[in-house]
Every structure is written in structure tokens, then in C-alpha cells.
Amino acid sequence: MVSIITIAVIVSLLIAGLRYPGALLAGTFATYQAGALLNFPQLVIIYTAVAGAVIMIRFVAGHNRSHFALIDGATFLLLLLCTASQLWSLDTDKSAPLLLQLVLSIGGMYLIGRFQTGDPLRLMQQMCLFLAISGAVLGFCLLANRATGSWTAQHRLILEGSDAAAVGLSQSWPAMLLACVILLFNGRSLSQLVGLVCLPIIGYVAIIAATRSVFLAFAVGAIVYIVSSLSMRNAPRLLFGVITTVAAGFAAVFVMPAEQFALAFGRFDDLFSSSDGGVADASARERLDLFTTTWSLLRDHPFGGIGYGAFGHFAKQDYPHNLFLEILVSLGATGFAAFIIWLLVLLLSQVTLLLRAQGAAAIILAMTMMTLTQLQVSFAFSMAKPLFLMVALTACFLPRSYAGTVRAPRVPKDKEDAMLQVVER
């Protein structure tokens, strides 16, 4: 039954995407969880290919145009640098798969996000609506298929008969939680109702997942969204969103068994507890070891790094669980400077967009900062599909003075003549 519902979610997103392109964007966040539930990791690639094909057909059929943006060039150069680092990689067997994953992640998200058409705000609102609904449904599926046979399974969200990591299952939770909050701020009754219903469900599952990066990333994303949306005109809507978000959060905690809540949030206490002269939390100790290894490698290879993806040759993990350290050790000081330039171009582009289209840009900026925050404590650059999707959408929606965007809808000749007569009067 769980498999049938999971397949129905993904198929529904693809079908809905034929009319509402935001549904296709939402599906990019749900594919890992769906693939884990189905024990079919190739679902991510298949979904990206199908969704990308649908978007390209819509783009070409509508005779739309898109111009090269500065962030496009910066992204291409950064990817080119990561690829070139294979020439001096210290372990090509380790680095090649991660580089391929990076190429596919950027290429797939660019295919889905770069060639969108229509109104940016409507598209982003559609994405949030479908993201909240699919997150809630998949949340029920994850709970239904949750393993409980071991001590670890009782503490974390682990699936029965699947090798999917608990952290991996949590990667999209911040975006789903943020989507619910954005719906609460929307001002439309139906959207607010969806956000109000889905937020406690997703929040409940996120707490059981016991992944601290989820709450950290969500908090940053929510704050950025609220601040970037501030205006006197939106004050009542913002107040309603804050109140309902807090209320829904309390609801998620209220329905949770006390022992599960204590186990989940006890992981935060472990960060500040000591054991045998060190940090009590196992994952924190592991990250400290990874950071130590990173600095040791950086001292030996300060300028060119060890090559993107080669970190796993020297450590238990394939990446140091920190985006900045990952780029620094992989590409050296030179590559890190290029990465900082890319990041500045991205953020400046989004600020430019924020001045022109506040509603859509606030969502994109919040999702970007949310993902960047999560990448400081978990996941690799090659896994940052939400970030690459926001990069593609930023380039797509930038004003024409900065980069060409999708062409405005055609106005019928009779309506155009009528509008000119009104103006002349």
C-alpha cells in the first residue's frame, strides 16, 4: 500500500506539472524519499529527465526566449574548475563518481529551473503548495514503513528493508517545512489551510528524524523569508503567518509521545555535554575528526587542493560535512576564491530580483539560505540540488536589465488596440 501511494505522489506531481509547472519543481525535493520508500534510487534520475522534458517542450512550444546571465557563466566556470581538478586529483577512483553526481545535479536542476515560463510568484506559490502536500503524504508513508527493531531505529527515522540513511531522508524536510510557512503567509484561505494542516504532520516526522540540521536550516530559511517579505502592506499577513506557525509547531510537539520528543531533542543536549574529555555526541565527534583531517590536507595542498571528490581517500566520509571546507580542501585557495565569487554573484542576483519581484524572490532567497545553512553541517556540494534549483530559477527570473527572462505573454491584437485607445484618451 505504501508503494502504491508513493508512486501515486510522484505520478501526480508529473501530471499536475503539465498544467502547474510548480508541481514539477516540488517533485525534485520528494524523489529521494520516494526512491527510498520504493527501494529504487534511480527514481531521481528518471523523474529529473521526465520533468525536464516536459518543461523544455513547454518552453519551445511557447516560442519563449532566454538569455545568458552572469550567474550562468559563474556556475559554468565553477563546474569547469571542479572538473579540471581531476587532473591533479589524488584519487580519481573516489573523485570521479562524486564529480559525475555534481554534473548531474547541476544539469538536472538547470534543465528543470532555467526554462520556466509565466509569472514567477505564481510558479513559486505552486511549488510551495505541492511541496507541502507531497511532504505530508510521504511523511505518512515514511512513518508506515518505519523500522523499529533496533535501538538506532527507535531513535532515528530508518526504513524497513532499505539502506537509505536517516540523514538522507531528512534532506528535504527544511524545504517542506518552509513551504508550509510560506503558505501560511500567502493570504489565500485555501493555501493557509493546506499549510496549517501539513505543517504539524511534516514537523512531527522531522522531529522523529532527529536530524538537527533540519531545524537549523528551517529556522534560517523562515527568518530570511519573513525579513525579505517585510512591508507595511504585508503586516497583517505576516502576523497571521507567525501566529499560525507557532501554533502548528506546538501541535506537532503536543501529539508526540514524550519519550520520542526527549530522544529527538536530546541530541541537541549532547552537543554541550562531555564524555571522556570530549564531546558526548558521536556525530559531532566524527565531524571534528573530519575538520581536523581537512585542515591537515589543506596545509599540504594549499593552492590547488586535493581534487574535487578525493576527500574520501583520506577519511571515513567522502566529504567533510561543511560546504566551505569541502570546497577549500578540494580546490585549494584558488578554487575557494572562485566559489566565493560565484556565491556573491548568486546572492547579488537574488537581491536584484528581490527589488523587482519581492514575492517570488523572497521564496528563492529563503530557500537558498536554507540550503546553504544545511550544507554547513551536512551533505556534500554534489548533493545540493535545492541550491542548484534556486540558482537556475534566479537566472530565469532576473530582470532584463541584468539578464533576459522569459518573454511576456502575447496580447491579442484587438485587446492591444483597445488598450491603446484608452491610453490615448
N, C-alpha and C positions, 0 to 999 in steps of 0.2 A: 504493500500500500504506500509506504514511504517513497519507494522508487517511482511509482506512478505519479504521485503528487509532485515530486521533484522534476520529473520530465515535463509535466504539465506546466510548471512555473517557467521553465526555460522556453518551451514552445510558445507559451502565451506571450512572453516578452518579445519573441521574434515576430509573432503575428501582429501584436499590438504595434510593433515598430513600423509596420507598413503604413500606418496612419499617424502614429505618435512616435516620432524618432527618439524622444527622450527615453522610451522604453528600451531601446537598443543600448543606450548609454548605461541604464540601470543594470542591464544584464551582465555588463563587464565586471561588476562588483560581486555578482552572485555565482559566477561559474565555478570558482574554486570549491565553494561549499557544496554546490550541486554535484560537481565531479567527485568529491569525497563521498557524498551520500550514495552515489551510483557506483563508486569504486572504478571510475572511468576518467582519469586525469586528462585524457585527450579532448575532453569536452571543451576546455578553454580554447584550444586551437580551432576546433570546429565552429564554435559559436562566433569567435572573432572573424573567421573567414566568411561565414554566412551573413553576419550583421554588417561587415564591411562591404560585402557585395550589394546588399540592399541599399546602403547609403550611397554608394557610388552610382548605382542605377538611378536613384532619385536625383542625384546631383547632375548627372549627364542629361537625363531626360528633361530636367527643368531648364537646360541651357544656362546654368549658373557659371560664374567665373570666380576664381580665387587667385590672389596674387601672393608672391613670395614675401614673407615677413622677416623681420630681423630675428625673432625668436626661432623661426625655421632654420635660418642659417647657423645660429648659435647651437641649436640642438644637433644639426648635422655635423658640425665641426667637433662637438664633444663626442659624438658617437664615432667619428672618424679617428679621434685620438685614442679612444678605448680600443678600437680595432687595431690601430698601429702598434699599440703597446704589446701585442702578441709577438712582435719582432724581438722584444727583449724579455718576454715572459720567462720566469724561472721554472714554470711547469705548464707547458701547453696542454697537457692531458687534463689538468684541472681547470685551466682557464678557458679553454675552447667551449665547453658546454655552457658556462655562465655568460660568455660573450654572445653565444647564439641566443640564449634566453633574453639578454638585453636587447638584441636586434629585433627579435620577435615581439617583445613587449612594446618597444617604441614604434615599430612598424605597424603593429596591430592597432594600437591606440590612436595613432595618427590616421590610419585608414578610417576609423570609426568617428573620430572627433574633428578632423581637419576639414571635412567636406560637408558639414551640416548646413542646412538652409533654413530660412524662416526667422521668426522672432527669437532672439537669444533668451529672453526672460521666460517665454512660454516653454522653450525647449528645456531649460534648467528646472522649471517647475514640474514639467512632465517627468524628468529624470528622478526628482525627489519623490514624487508620488508613487511611481512604480518601484523605486528603490525601497521605500518604506513597506509597501505591501509585500513584495517578494521577500524582504528580510524577515517579516513576521511569519510568513508561511514556512520559509526554510528554517526559521527558528524552531517552530513546532516539529518539523521533520528531524532536526538535529536532536531535540530532546527525546523524540520517539525512538531514535536509533542509538541513543547514548549507551556506552558501555559502563558497567558499574562493578565489574567483577574484581578489580584490583584497587589497591589503596590510591594509586595515581589517578585512576579513572573516577574515583569518588571525589577527588579534589579538582579535577580538570574536566573539560569537555572533550572526551575521546569517543570516537565512533566504534560501534561493534563491527568487527570484521574489516576494518580499514586501517591503513598505516598513516593516514593523514594526521599531521601534527596538530596539537591543540592550539598552538600559536597561529598556525596557518589558517585554521578555521576562523580565527578571530580577526584576520586582516581587514575584512570589510565591515566589521561591526561599527567602527567610528563613523564611517560614511553613512551607514544606515541609521544610526542614532542621530547624526547631524541632519539627515534628510527629514526625519520626523520633526525635529525642532524647527527647521525651515518651513515645514508645512503649517506648524502652529503659528508662525509669524506671517503666514500668507494672507490672511484676511478673508479667505473664502471658507464658508461653513463646512463644505464637504472635505476640503483639504485639511482643515483643522481637525475634523472628526477622525480622518484617517491617521493623522499624526498622533492624536490623543490615544487612539486605540493601539497603534503599532509601537509607540514608544515604550510602554511598560513591558510589552512582550519581548522586544529586542533587548531592552535593558536587563530583563530577567536572565535571558540567555547569556548576555555579555558578562554579567556578574558570575554566573556559573562557569563561564570560560576561564575566569580568574586570570586574565591577561592584563597586566597593569597598563601596558601601552595603549589599550583601547580607551581607558578613561582619561589618560593624559592627552591623547590626540583629540578625543572628542571635546574635552574642555577647551583646548586651544582653538579648535575649529568653531565652536559655538561662540566664544568670546569675539573672535575675528569677525564672524558673521554679524553679530549684534552691533559691534562698533562700526563696521563698514556700512551698515544699513541705517545708522542713526540719522534722523531728521525729525523736525517738529511734526511733519505730516504723518510720519510713521509712528509717532509716540504711543498712541493707544494700541496699535497692533503689536508694538514691541513689548508693552506692559503685559498684554494678554499672553504673548508667547512666553515670557519669563515665568509668569504665574503658573501656566499650564505645564510648562516643562518641569518645574519643581514639583508640582502635584503628581505628574506622571512618574517622576523619579521615586517619590515616596511610595507610590502604588507598587512599583516593581520591587522595592525592598520589603514592603508590607506582606506581600504574598509569598515571599521566600522563606523557607524553613530557617530558623535561627542558626542552626549548626552549619548550614551551607553558606550563609552570609558570613559567619565568623571565619570559616575556612577560606573563603574567597578573599576577603579583605585582610585576613591575617598575613597575606603575602606582602602587603604594604608595611606592616609592622616589622616583618623580617628584615626589611632594608635598614632599619635603625637598631637592630639587635645584633649582638656579637656572639660568636661561638669559636672557641679555641683561638682567641686573639684576632679573629677576622669577622667578616660579615656573615650573619647566620643564613641568609638566603642563598640557595645553591646557584640560581641563575645569575644573581648579582656577582657571586664569586667567579663564575665562569666568564662573565663579561669583563671583569677586572683582569683576569688572565689574558683574555683576548686583547684588551687595550695594551697590556704590557708587551705582548708579542708584537703588536702593531708598532709601538714606539721603537722596539728593538730593530725591526726590519727597516723602519724609516731612517734610523741612524746609518744603516749600511747602504741604503739606496735612496738618498735624499732628493735627487733631481728627477729621475725617470721612474722611480717606483719599481715594483716587482712585476708589473704587468697586470692588467685587469683580470680578475678571476683566479689568480695564482695563490691567494692567501691560504686556501685550504691545504696547500703543501706544507705549511709551517704550523698549522693549528688544527684543533679538532673540528672547527666550524669553517665553512667556506667564505665567511665574511665576518668582520669584527663587530657587527651589531651596532654600528654607528656610521651614518652616511658620510660625514666629513672625514672620519678616519679611514673609511673604506676607499674613498677617492684619493686621499693623501698617500696611503701606502701603495695603492695600485698604480697611480700615475705620477707620483712624486710632486714636488713643489710646482713644477711647470704645469702639470695637468690639473693640480688643485687650483691654480690661478685661473685656468680656463674654465673650470667648473664654477668658481665664484662669479666670473663674468657672465656665464650662462644663467646663473641664478639671479643675478642683478637684472639682466635683460628681461627675464621672466617676470620678476616682481614689478619692475618699472612698466612693463607692458600691461600688467594687470591693473596697476594704479591708473594708467592712461585709460584703460577700458572702464574703470570704476567712475571716472569723471564723465564718461559719455553714457554709460548704461549701468546705473548703480545696482539695480536689482539682480541682473544676471552676473555682473562682475563680483558682487558681494558673495554669491554662492561659489563661484570659481575660486576666488581668493581664499575663502574659508576652507574649501576642500584642499587647496594647495598647501596651506599652512598646516592643516590637519595631517596630511600625508607626510610632510617634511618633519613634523614632530614625531610621528610614529617611526620614521626611519632613523631617528637618533638613538633609539633603544632596541629596535628590532627590524628584521628583514634587510635584504640587500637591494642595491640600486637596480639590479636587473628585475626585481620583483615589484618595482614601484609603478605598476600600471595605472593606479589612480592619478599619480603625479603626471605621467605622460599624457593621460587623457585630458587633464586640465591644461597642459601645455598646448595640445592640439586645439582645444576649444578657445584658448586665449588667442592663438594665431588666427583662428577662424573668425572671431568676433571683433578683432581690433578695428578701430575707425579707419576710414580710407586715407586719412592724412598720415597714418602710421603704416598701414598695410591694407591691401584690398580685402574687402569682406564679401560675403555673398551678395549677389545682386538684389536690389529691391524688387518686390513683386510688381508685375506689369499692371498698369491701369488701363482698362478698356478705353477705346477712343472716344466713345460717347460720354463716358464719365469724365474723361480728361477735358473735353470741350466744355462741359457743364461747369467744372471747377474753374476753368479759366474765365468764363463769363462772370462767375461770382466774384472772382478776384478783381476783374476789370471794373465792376460796379462799385 
